Amino acid sequence: MADFSGWVKALELPAKITGGVFSACVVVYFLDRSGQLVLADIGAWVRPVVVIVGALTGCLFVASVVAAIGEIGGATLKARKTKKGQTEQEAASLAHLDKLSEQEIYMVCEALKEGSPSFTSWAFISAAAPLVEKGLLIQHVGQFNQDHWPFTFRDFAWEEIEKRRDFFLEKEKKLEAERKRKGR
């Protein structure tokens, strides 16, 4: 049985080439039909070759265009699905802002007072791990001093924290008043 894989590979031409050859064949064919270029004068075999090459490159060009559209459509769907997944994940993370522990609130307020979503703290601070787990905070990876480990609130979380600035600062005041009342 013959192996035609080499021929199939030979037909995998870029859309620019197949489109150009197809367009040239169409122009030559219509010039012949209008009488401005008589292909029969060149040879009886030229018109059938122009038609066959035009049909073949036209099919290859259309297939290339359809494949490109399919790739673009697939990429768009994947991006939408990813965006939707991120939006759902962000919403789930933001829901945790309503139920932060006392230590987590102090950490959020400290960042608010500094005016930056990025801060440094002890690497193993107990309030950071739950915030990282909840998807609100990033604990950076690298070689850092254990006492000055970098953390950053995620962009979407920081936006919401800034919107709720007064809420968190008021909550911190209440916690401090409670702590003083209990004598801690």
Protein Blocks (a to p, Z undefined) as FASTA:
>chain_A
ZZfklmmmmmmccfklmmmmmmmmmmmmmmmmnopacfklnomklmmmmmmmmmmmmmmm
mmmmmmmmmmmmmmmmmmmmmmmmmmmmmmmmmmmmmmccfklmmmmmmmmmnopabdcd
dfklfklmmmmmnopaccdeddddfklcccdddfklmmmmmmmmmmmmmmmmmmmmmmmm
noZZ
